[in-house]
Amino acid sequence: MSQWFWQVLPTTPVILGASLLFTNSSIAAGTSAPQPFTQQTEVTPKTHLKAEPADSILAQALPNSGTETTQTPNEILQEIRRYNNINGINRKRKNDPMGQVNNVSQLRDISPTDWAYEALRSLVERYGCIVGYPERTFQGDRGISRYEFAAGLNACMQQMERLIAQSEAVLRADLELLKRLIKEFEVELAYLGVRIDNLEGRVAFLEDHQFSTTTKFTGQVFTYLSGAWRGGDILAEGDSVFNVVQPPRDENNRRRFPRLENNRTRTRIVDFDPSITLSYYSFLRFNTSFQGPDSFILQLAVGNGIAPANEFLSAGFFNTSGTPFALQTGTPRENSVVIHELYYEFPAADNLQLVVGPRIQIYNYFDQNRFTFFIDGADSFNSSGSTQFSAIDRGSGAILVWDINEIFKLSTGYVGNNTEFLPGFIGSSASDPNRGLFGGTYNIMAELDIAPTEDINLRFLYTRNRLEADPNGFVGGSIGEPIPYGFADDGFGGELRHAFGDVFLFNFDWLVTEGFGLFGRYSYGSTDLKPKNPEREEGTIDSQSLQLGFALPDLGKDGAQATFSYLIPFSIIDGREFLVSGGGDGSVQYEFEVNYFYPLTDNISLSPSFYVILRPNNFGSNAPIYVTNLRAQFDF
């Protein structure tokens, strides 16, 4: 394990504590790789030295170069022209073998003995800013000349300027290193036509026109125009999507949930269509690096959306069928800002990343799929990820990611529930002294990724969940996976103490051609129920889910994508008698989803979607539900 890891580890609690104090300021973050915030300040165009004969300039420069050379001025001129020509060619050839070089050691003719070698190496590897010759060599057996080196240095300076203009973080230590290199190679930079009268001013621009020398700020805003309608009356269990009934209590003050003669729960008929809604959801994100390869993530969320399709659903189905992922409030109260993510990621050793924090986003590390990322792929709660994999979306704990080699990757983790969108008792057991990190709802997770080619990804996942009963004594609902739909009790109207769930999941994506891909998921989950009443026997609910689909990348425009999904979000194999809601009449709900992501610009996109839900609420007699959405997305 690297020495750097042991130096950073003791400071982790301090870092996390300081970050919590910092969250009262208006900072935030988005989930997924948003386009960078663009500063309105432009870099002043470069000016050049007064034109003089090249041989004269070079002859004057050589005595001050600090390096002996046997090359004539004309030979050096040809060298630099060759470099600049190839540099221009490479920018036009995305897949050319003379492409971007991210490691100075790949330029085999550079001598590593000079201090500048190590200095430029660090800039190149961090900012990817130098282009080499064919076969990653500068020709011949000699080391790179000072003039070629200066050309690479100028490329790094330009790259850092571009990053600053896009609000990318550039470390202050790197700016100091850049100053030293500029001073050392001032003459050579001048010969290349780089202005030297204001080099210090250009570096000052880098320092002054970025959000922070350690932190990158980005944001996303999603606005949704959404409507849902039914093909006929809809039968749903419970008196709303949130509640089964308001239960009476027995002589021991225990809640008992009335059931009908057939041991089923009370139902309601939805005979109206909800109104069309217009709402928003937003992420604001700070990504801070203290050492370069590390990331401290602080992300805020705020929103006011409730999907109209929720009006048709049984109790425990909230934000499932018919709901796009970004059509949500995301907080216990609408328009209130919450900490959505708070964690620290750093290299613990070669090819080993450690993630620790009080609010880790587990889907940044598990159950990913290139065609179902909600930003540009399948975008509903049911299609953007597994419906059964994890009872916790965000939690307190640690995740370890091991990149074994180019084909295999292993991720493992433990997180206790610390979710921002639910009230304290239900959503934050990990921070409650009466339950703690290991006493409430928690997940133990493992995922093996296999990538036999660049176009195929296979993922095998397992999770062990402990599920804490809610205040009504139910297990299920928003934090009830592998029971993603409905609520379960002990089968006789009595409360549960808790439950344990085991989930096995397979997830794949395959880019068959440049314009066509396949994806899918299958999961099986078993939930063991632990009644409060010691006289009741334990019960088990076995269930499964399925997703199959295809994608059309770059349909209509580079960066656009259409996805088509077929879903069975929750199919009960055994144990339906324990479901207070969600079991329906024993039928199986299934869905079709179509989504199209279209980027208008680098920062603005539109995404229409259409869903059809058949046998909703697992009642075979129910009419279909239809959902349409139009999302406008703004990245900054």
C-alpha positions in Angstrom: 0.0 0.0 0.0 1.4 3.4 -1.0 3.0 5.7 1.5 0.7 8.5 0.2 -2.4 6.5 1.4 -1.0 6.1 5.0 -0.3 9.8 5.1 -3.8 10.8 3.9 -5.8 8.2 5.9 -5.4 9.9 9.4 -6.6 13.2 8.0 -9.8 11.8 6.5 -12.1 12.5 9.5 -10.8 16.1 9.6 -11.5 16.5 5.9 -15.0 15.2 6.2 -15.7 17.3 9.2 -14.5 20.5 7.6 -16.6 19.7 4.5 -19.7 19.5 6.6 -19.1 23.0 7.9 -18.6 24.2 4.4 -22.0 23.0 3.1 -23.9 26.0 4.4 -22.5 27.9 1.4 -24.3 27.8 -2.0 -22.4 25.0 -3.5 -23.6 21.8 -5.2 -23.1 19.2 -7.7 -24.6 17.1 -10.5 -24.5 13.2 -10.8 -22.9 12.5 -13.6 -20.3 13.9 -15.9 -21.9 17.3 -16.8 -20.5 19.7 -19.2 -18.1 22.2 -17.5 -19.1 25.7 -16.4 -17.8 28.2 -18.9 -16.2 31.4 -17.7 -17.0 34.6 -19.6 -13.5 35.8 -19.6 -11.5 35.1 -22.7 -7.7 34.5 -23.0 -6.1 37.5 -24.7 -4.9 36.5 -28.2 -1.2 35.7 -28.3 1.2 38.3 -29.8 4.4 37.4 -31.5 7.9 38.7 -31.5 9.0 41.2 -34.1 9.8 39.4 -37.3 13.5 38.9 -37.8 15.4 36.3 -39.9 15.1 33.0 -38.1 18.8 32.2 -38.4 19.6 35.4 -36.7 17.3 34.8 -33.8 18.5 31.3 -33.3 22.2 32.3 -33.5 21.5 34.9 -30.7 19.6 32.4 -28.7 21.9 29.4 -28.8 24.7 30.8 -26.5 22.0 31.4 -23.8 20.3 28.1 -24.2 22.3 26.4 -21.5 22.8 23.3 -23.6 25.6 22.5 -26.0 24.5 21.5 -29.5 26.1 20.5 -32.8 23.0 21.3 -34.8 22.9 24.2 -37.2 20.2 26.8 -37.0 18.6 25.4 -40.2 18.6 21.9 -38.8 16.8 23.0 -35.6 14.3 25.0 -37.8 13.4 21.8 -39.7 13.1 20.0 -36.4 10.6 22.4 -35.0 8.7 22.7 -38.2 8.4 18.9 -38.3 7.1 19.0 -34.8 4.5 21.7 -35.5 3.3 20.0 -38.7 2.8 16.7 -37.0 1.1 18.5 -34.0 -1.4 20.0 -36.5 -2.0 16.7 -38.2 -2.7 14.9 -34.9 -5.4 17.3 -33.9 -7.3 16.3 -37.1 -6.8 12.6 -36.6 -8.8 11.3 -33.7 -7.7 7.7 -34.1 -4.2 8.3 -35.5 -1.4 6.4 -33.8 0.4 9.8 -33.5 -2.4 10.8 -31.1 -2.5 12.3 -27.7 0.4 11.2 -25.4 -0.4 11.2 -21.7 2.9 10.0 -20.4 6.3 11.6 -21.1 8.0 8.2 -20.8 6.1 7.2 -23.9 8.2 9.7 -25.8 11.2 7.3 -25.7 13.9 9.8 -26.8 13.4 12.2 -23.9 16.2 12.0 -21.5 14.9 11.5 -17.9 18.0 12.9 -16.3 17.1 16.6 -16.3 14.8 18.0 -13.7 12.5 19.4 -16.4 11.8 15.9 -17.6 10.0 15.1 -14.3 8.3 18.5 -14.3 6.9 18.2 -17.7 6.0 14.5 -17.1 3.7 15.5 -14.2 2.0 18.2 -16.3 1.6 15.9 -19.3 0.1 13.0 -17.2 -2.3 15.3 -15.3 -3.5 17.5 -18.2 -2.8 15.3 -21.3 -1.2 18.2 -23.2 1.6 16.9 -25.6 1.5 15.2 -28.9 4.3 13.0 -30.1 5.7 11.7 -33.4 4.8 8.4 -35.1 5.4 5.3 -33.0 5.7 7.7 -29.9 9.3 8.7 -30.8 11.1 11.9 -31.8 13.2 10.0 -34.3 16.9 8.9 -33.9 18.8 7.9 -30.8 19.3 11.3 -29.2 17.3 12.9 -26.5 14.6 15.5 -27.3 16.1 18.9 -28.0 15.3 21.9 -25.8 13.3 23.4 -28.7 11.0 20.4 -29.1 10.7 20.3 -25.3 9.7 24.0 -25.3 7.1 23.2 -27.9 5.6 20.6 -25.6 5.8 23.1 -22.7 3.9 25.6 -24.8 1.2 23.0 -25.6 0.8 22.3 -21.8 0.4 26.0 -21.1 -2.3 26.3 -23.8 -4.1 23.2 -22.5 -4.1 24.6 -19.0 -5.5 27.9 -20.3 -8.3 26.0 -22.1 -9.1 24.0 -18.9 -9.3 27.2 -16.8 -11.6 28.8 -19.4 -13.9 25.7 -18.9 -13.7 25.9 -15.1 -11.5 22.9 -14.8 -9.3 22.9 -11.7 -5.6 23.5 -12.2 -3.5 22.9 -9.1 -1.6 25.9 -7.7 1.5 23.7 -7.4 1.3 23.0 -11.2 1.1 26.8 -11.9 4.3 27.3 -9.8 6.0 24.5 -11.8 4.8 26.1 -15.0 6.4 29.4 -14.0 9.7 27.7 -13.4 9.7 25.8 -16.7 8.8 29.0 -18.5 11.8 30.8 -17.0 14.1 27.9 -17.8 13.0 27.7 -21.5 12.3 31.4 -22.1 14.6 31.7 -25.1 13.3 28.5 -26.7 9.7 29.6 -26.2 10.6 32.9 -27.8 12.0 31.2 -30.8 8.8 29.2 -31.3 6.9 32.4 -31.6 5.4 32.3 -28.1 5.1 35.8 -26.7 7.6 36.3 -23.9 6.6 39.9 -23.0 3.6 38.7 -21.0 4.3 35.1 -20.0 3.8 36.1 -16.3 0.5 37.7 -17.2 -0.7 34.5 -18.9 0.2 32.5 -15.8 -1.6 35.1 -13.7 -4.6 34.6 -15.8 -4.5 30.9 -15.0 -4.4 31.7 -11.3 -7.1 34.4 -11.3 -9.7 33.1 -13.8 -10.6 29.8 -12.4 -13.2 28.9 -9.7 -10.5 27.4 -7.5 -7.1 25.9 -7.8 -8.3 22.7 -6.1 -12.1 22.6 -6.9 -14.2 22.2 -10.0 -17.8 23.4 -9.8 -20.5 22.0 -12.1 -24.2 21.9 -12.2 -27.2 20.5 -13.9 -30.9 21.5 -14.0 -33.6 19.2 -15.3 -37.0 20.6 -16.2 -39.9 18.2 -16.9 -43.2 18.6 -18.7 -45.1 15.4 -17.8 -48.5 13.9 -18.2 -50.1 10.4 -17.6 -53.4 9.0 -18.5 -55.2 5.6 -18.2 -57.0 3.5 -20.7 -59.7 2.7 -18.2 -60.2 2.4 -14.4 -57.2 1.4 -12.4 -57.4 -0.8 -9.3 -54.7 0.0 -6.7 -54.0 -1.4 -3.2 -54.0 1.0 -0.2 -55.7 4.4 0.3 -52.8 6.2 -1.5 -49.4 5.5 -3.1 -47.9 6.1 0.4 -50.3 4.4 2.8 -52.0 1.1 3.1 -54.5 2.2 5.7 -54.4 4.0 9.0 -54.2 0.9 11.2 -55.9 0.3 14.6 -53.9 -1.0 17.5 -54.4 -4.2 19.6 -54.4 -4.5 23.4 -50.5 -4.5 23.4 -50.5 -1.2 21.4 -49.3 -3.0 18.3 -50.6 -2.0 15.0 -52.8 -4.5 13.2 -53.5 -4.1 9.5 -57.0 -5.0 8.5 -57.3 -7.5 5.6 -60.2 -8.6 3.6 -61.8 -12.1 3.8 -59.3 -13.4 1.2 -56.4 -12.1 3.3 -55.9 -9.2 0.9 -55.6 -5.5 1.7 -58.3 -2.8 1.0 -58.2 -1.5 -2.6 -59.2 1.8 -4.3 -60.3 2.6 -7.8 -58.6 5.5 -9.7 -61.1 6.8 -12.2 -59.5 10.1 -13.1 -56.4 11.3 -15.0 -53.9 13.6 -13.1 -53.1 17.0 -14.4 -50.0 17.8 -16.6 -47.1 19.1 -14.5 -44.1 21.3 -15.0 -41.3 20.8 -12.4 -37.5 20.9 -11.9 -34.7 19.0 -10.3 -31.1 20.2 -9.9 -27.7 19.0 -8.9 -24.8 21.3 -7.9 -21.4 19.7 -7.5 -18.0 20.5 -6.0 -15.2 18.1 -7.0 -12.1 18.9 -5.0 -8.6 17.4 -5.5 -6.0 17.9 -2.8 -3.2 15.7 -4.3 -4.2 15.2 -8.0 -5.5 11.6 -8.2 -8.0 12.1 -5.3 -11.5 13.5 -5.4 -13.5 15.0 -2.5 -17.2 15.1 -3.7 -19.8 17.4 -2.3 -23.1 17.5 -4.2 -26.3 19.3 -3.4 -29.8 18.6 -4.7 -33.1 20.5 -4.8 -36.3 19.9 -6.6 -40.1 20.0 -6.6 -41.2 17.3 -9.0 -43.8 14.6 -8.4 -44.6 12.3 -11.4 -48.3 12.3 -12.4 -48.2 8.5 -12.8 -47.9 8.1 -9.0 -51.6 8.8 -8.8 -52.4 5.4 -10.3 -50.1 3.3 -8.2 -50.6 1.0 -5.2 -49.1 1.8 -1.8 -45.3 1.3 -1.7 -45.0 2.0 -5.5 -44.0 5.7 -5.2 -41.5 6.9 -7.8 -41.4 3.5 -9.6 -43.5 2.9 -12.7 -43.9 5.8 -15.1 -41.4 8.1 -13.3 -38.3 9.4 -14.9 -35.3 9.5 -12.6 -34.9 13.3 -12.6 -38.7 13.9 -12.1 -38.6 14.0 -8.3 -38.4 16.3 -5.4 -35.3 14.5 -4.0 -35.8 15.8 -0.5 -38.3 15.3 2.3 -39.7 18.8 1.5 -39.9 20.4 -2.0 -37.6 23.3 -2.8 -35.3 22.5 0.2 -31.6 22.0 -0.5 -30.0 18.8 0.8 -26.6 17.2 0.7 -27.0 14.5 -1.9 -23.4 13.1 -1.9 -20.5 13.6 0.4 -17.5 11.3 0.2 -13.7 11.1 -0.5 -12.1 8.9 -3.2 -8.3 8.3 -3.3 -5.8 5.7 -4.5 -4.9 3.3 -1.7 -2.4 1.5 -3.8 -1.7 0.8 -7.5 -4.9 0.0 -9.3 -6.8 0.3 -6.0 -9.3 3.1 -5.2 -10.8 3.6 -1.7 -14.0 5.6 -1.2 -15.1 6.7 2.3 -17.7 9.1 3.5 -21.0 9.7 5.2 -23.1 9.8 2.0 -21.6 7.7 -0.8 -23.5 7.4 -4.1 -23.3 3.6 -4.6 -24.5 3.7 -8.2 -21.3 5.6 -9.1 -19.6 2.2 -8.5 -22.2 -0.5 -8.9 -24.8 -1.6 -11.6 -23.6 0.8 -14.3 -24.5 0.3 -17.9 -23.5 2.4 -20.9 -27.0 2.5 -22.4 -29.1 3.1 -19.2 -27.4 6.1 -17.6 -30.4 8.4 -17.0 -28.7 11.5 -18.6 -28.5 10.1 -22.1 -30.0 6.6 -22.0 -33.0 4.8 -20.6 -34.1 7.3 -18.0 -36.9 6.0 -15.7 -36.4 4.7 -12.2 -37.3 1.2 -13.5 -34.9 1.2 -16.5 -31.9 3.3 -15.4 -30.9 0.7 -12.8 -31.9 -2.6 -11.2 -35.2 -2.4 -9.3 -34.0 -5.0 -6.8 -30.2 -4.5 -6.3 -29.9 -2.2 -3.4 -32.1 -1.0 -0.5 -29.8 2.1 -0.2 -29.1 4.7 -2.8 -26.7 6.6 -0.7 -25.1 5.7 2.6 -22.3 5.9 5.1 -19.4 3.5 4.8 -16.6 2.5 2.4 -16.2 1.1 -1.1 -13.1 -0.5 -2.5 -12.5 -0.7 -6.3 -9.7 -2.9 -7.7 -8.8 -2.6 -11.4 -7.2 -6.1 -11.6 -6.3 -5.6 -15.3 -7.8 -4.4 -18.5 -10.4 -7.2 -18.5 -11.4 -7.7 -14.8 -12.5 -5.2 -12.1 -13.7 -6.0 -8.6 -15.8 -3.6 -6.5 -16.8 -4.3 -2.9 -18.5 -2.2 -0.3 -20.4 -1.7 2.9 -22.8 1.2 3.5 -25.4 2.0 6.2 -28.5 3.9 5.3 -28.1 7.6 5.1 -30.5 8.8 2.4 -31.4 12.4 1.9 -34.9 12.0 0.4 -36.6 10.3 3.4 -37.3 11.6 6.9 -34.7 11.1 9.6 -35.9 7.9 11.2 -36.4 6.0 7.9 -33.6 7.6 5.9 -30.7 8.0 8.3 -30.2 4.9 10.5 -26.4 5.1 10.2 -26.2 8.4 12.0 -28.7 7.5 14.7 -26.9 6.5 18.0 -29.7 4.0 18.8 -29.1 2.1 15.6 -25.8 3.2 14.2 -23.8 2.1 11.2 -24.4 -1.6 11.8 -27.8 -1.7 13.4 -30.3 -0.3 10.9 -30.6 -0.8 7.2 -27.4 -1.6 5.5 -25.9 -3.2 2.3 -22.9 -5.5 1.7 -22.1 -5.4 -2.0 -19.8 -7.0 -4.5 -19.5 -6.7 -8.3 -17.2 -8.4 -10.8 -16.9 -6.6 -14.1 -15.6 -8.5 -17.1 -14.8 -6.6 -20.3 -13.6 -9.2 -22.9 -13.5 -6.5 -25.6 -13.9 -2.7 -25.6 -17.5 -3.2 -26.9 -18.8 -5.8 -24.3 -19.2 -5.4 -20.6 -20.5 -8.2 -18.3 -21.3 -7.5 -14.6 -22.1 -10.0 -11.9 -23.4 -8.5 -8.7 -24.4 -9.7 -5.2 -25.8 -7.8 -2.3 -26.8 -8.7 1.2 -29.3 -6.3 2.7 -30.6 -5.8 6.2 -34.0 -4.1 6.0 -35.3 -2.1 9.0 -39.0 -2.1 9.4 -40.7 1.3 9.0 -42.8 2.9 11.9 -45.8 0.9 10.7 -43.9 -2.4 11.0 -43.6 -2.8 7.2 -40.7 -3.8 5.0 -40.7 -2.6 1.4 -41.2 0.6 -0.5 -38.3 3.1 -1.1 -35.8 1.3 1.0 -37.2 -2.3 0.8 -35.2 -3.9 -2.0 -35.3 -6.7 -3.0 -39.0 -5.9 -2.5 -39.1 -2.7 -4.7 -42.9 -2.5 -4.9 -45.4 -2.6 -2.1 -45.2 -3.5 1.6 -44.8 -6.7 3.5 -45.9 -7.7 7.0 -45.9 -11.0 8.9 -48.7 -12.4 6.8 -51.4 -11.9 9.4 -51.6 -8.1 9.8 -48.8 -8.0 12.4 -45.6 -6.0 12.4 -42.1 -7.1 11.4 -38.9 -6.4 13.4 -36.7 -6.4 10.2 -35.8 -8.6 7.2 -32.8 -9.8 5.3 -32.5 -9.8 1.6 -30.1 -11.5 -0.9 -30.0 -10.4 -4.5 -28.1 -11.8 -7.4 -27.9 -9.6 -10.5 -26.5 -9.9 -14.0 -26.1 -6.8 -16.1 -24.6 -6.4 -19.6 -24.1 -4.0 -22.5 -22.8 -4.7 -26.0 -22.0 -2.1 -28.6 -22.7 -4.4 -31.6 -21.8 -1.7 -34.2 -21.1 2.1 -33.9 -24.8 2.8 -34.2 -26.5 -0.2 -32.5 -26.2 -1.7 -29.0 -27.9 -4.2 -26.8 -28.3 -4.1 -23.0 -30.1 -6.0 -20.2 -30.5 -7.0 -16.6 -31.8 -10.0 -14.7 -32.1 -10.2 -10.9 -33.4 -12.7 -8.4 -34.0 -11.7 -4.8 -35.1 -13.5 -1.7 -36.4 -11.7 1.4 -36.5 -13.4 4.8 -39.1 -11.7 7.1 -38.6 -11.6 10.9 -42.0 -11.0 12.7 -42.2 -9.0 16.0 -44.7 -11.6 17.4 -42.5 -14.5 18.6 -45.4 -16.9 18.0 -45.4 -16.2 14.2 -43.2 -18.2 11.9 -40.7 -16.4 9.7 -41.7 -16.0 6.1 -39.9 -15.6 2.7 -40.8 -13.6 -0.5 -38.9 -14.7 -3.6 -39.1 -12.4 -6.6 -37.3 -11.4 -9.9 -37.0 -8.7 -12.4 -36.0 -8.4 -16.1 -34.9 -5.7 -18.5 -34.0 -6.1 -22.2 -33.4 -3.3 -24.7 -31.5 -1.9 -27.6 -29.9 1.5 -28.2 -29.1 3.6 -31.3 -26.1 5.8 -30.4 -25.5 9.0 -32.4 -29.0 8.7 -34.0 -29.6 12.0 -35.8 -26.5 13.7 -34.4 -23.2 12.9 -32.6 -23.9 12.5 -29.0 -27.6 11.8 -29.4 -29.1 8.4 -28.5 -32.4 6.5 -28.6 -33.2 3.6 -26.3 -36.0 1.0 -26.3 -36.6 -1.0 -23.1 -38.9 -4.0 -22.2 -39.3 -4.3 -18.4 -40.7 -6.7 -15.8 -39.9 -4.6 -12.7 -41.2 -7.0 -10.0 -42.4 -10.5 -10.5 -43.4 -12.5 -7.4 -42.2 -16.1 -7.5 -43.3 -17.1 -4.0 -44.6 -15.5 -0.8 -47.4 -13.3 -2.2 -49.4 -13.8 1.0 -47.0 -11.7 3.0 -47.5 -8.6 0.8 -49.9 -6.1 2.3 -49.7 -4.3 -1.1 -47.9 -5.0 -4.3 -49.1 -8.5 -5.0 -52.2 -7.5 -6.9 -54.2 -10.5 -8.2 -51.1 -12.5 -9.0 -50.6 -11.1 -12.5 -47.3 -9.6 -13.6 -46.9 -6.0 -14.6 -44.7 -5.3 -17.6 -43.7 -2.1 -19.4 -42.3 -0.6 -22.7 -40.2 2.6 -22.7 -38.8 4.7 -25.5 -36.4 7.5 -24.8 -34.5 9.9 -27.1 -31.7 12.1 -25.9 -30.8 15.0 -28.3 -28.1 17.6 -27.5 -28.9 21.0 -28.9 -25.5 22.4 -27.8 -22.8 21.3 -25.4 -24.8 22.7 -22.5 -28.5 22.3 -23.5 -30.3 19.1 -24.5 -33.9 17.8 -25.0 -35.1 14.4 -24.1 -38.7 13.2 -24.9 -39.8 9.8 -23.6 -42.9 7.6 -23.8 -43.9 4.7 -21.5 -46.7 2.1 -21.7 -47.5 0.2 -18.4 -49.5 -3.0 -18.9 -51.2 -4.8 -16.0 -50.3 -2.0 -13.6 -50.1 -2.8 -9.9 -49.9 -6.5 -10.9 -53.7 -6.6 -11.6 -54.5 -8.4 -14.8 -57.8 -6.6 -15.2 -56.3 -3.1 -15.1 -56.2 -1.0 -18.2 -52.9 0.3 -19.6 -51.3 3.5 -18.3 -49.6 5.9 -20.7 -46.9 8.4 -19.8 -45.3 11.2 -21.8 -42.4 13.4 -20.7 -40.3 16.2 -22.2 -37.1 17.0 -20.4 -35.0 20.1 -21.0 -31.5 19.7 -19.5 -29.0 22.5 -18.8 -25.4 21.7 -17.9 -23.0 24.4 -16.6 
